Amino acid sequence: MGCSSTKLRSSAAANFHALELKKVIQRNPELAAFAKEYPESILPAIKSGLDNLDRCLGKALYGVSIIQAAIDHYEEEEKSKQQQQQHRRSQKKKKADTKEKHAYAKTVAKLQELERAGHPFADLNVKEPQQALSKLRETMDRLRDRKKEIKAALRSAKRWRKFWDVVFTAAFIGVLVCSVALAATGAAPVAITAGTAGATAIKAVEPWANSLWDGREKALRDEKEVVKMMLDDGLSLSVHELDSIRSLVVKLWNDVETLVQKVEFVLKQEDDEAIEVGMTELKRKMEATDVKGSIKSLKDKVDACKKEIQPSESKFLKITRD
């Protein structure tokens, strides 16, 4: 029973403290604006961008599988062509002016599937997520700057409070000493009473002054806690990770674009030798860049980031919303 009562009191205290922190946000226009903008504008744009990128990566993976299948067809058809050439030479049936039949029909047909599918990143929306990421980065920088400002303001408030305490104590003791001195020298009762009243008045001001200092320091500590919670808990979504994803997308885009250009080159050719040159370059690029591995690695990063967003959003809303 006692344990249950303690838990209830602890929960009530936590709820009261959370309510106080929400009031801090409401009183601060900049924090209030960010508390509204992050879940309603910034985060949805980032989530939409990640979903969009995920779909494009799926298309890119499909495109790479088509290219790999085309390469497999090419190797089979190239081998078949060589065997046929050897057979003709052994049979001495090939004439010098005889035009060979197209040897890479399956290869070309498979690459045409990629052409029909279109560029995997054609529908990638870069602008809005990038704007949201820039806004998030700027806001986090402002929050970090504000955190430093609050820390400096707290140090300043403590120094000024110590100075006030020294001045107040000196004034109180000074008036009190005067009262005692007046009494010791046989001064008029009015003077003694005035001195005593002055000391009493100064002492009466002490609680009021302390309450002002306490209020100032509490306001700064509460704001510091809100900013810290926003940065450490609510904004656990890593800007660095999102920047890393953006950099990988740029690299992957360039690699995929190179593959697409090489596919387009092959599809424009009618001569087998030109197709062989194009397919050799396509194979070399596929082996050198490991585009498939890059796509899968990036997809894993995107999935991990998407999973991280949900708890991050929940924490942020818990801090900022009723």
PyMOL commands that set and color helices and strands:
alter all, ss='L'
color gray80, all
select helices_A, chain A and resi 2-27+29-91+105-117+127-184+189-234+239-268+272-289+291-320
alter helices_A, ss='H'
color red, helices_A
deselect
rebuild
show_as cartoon
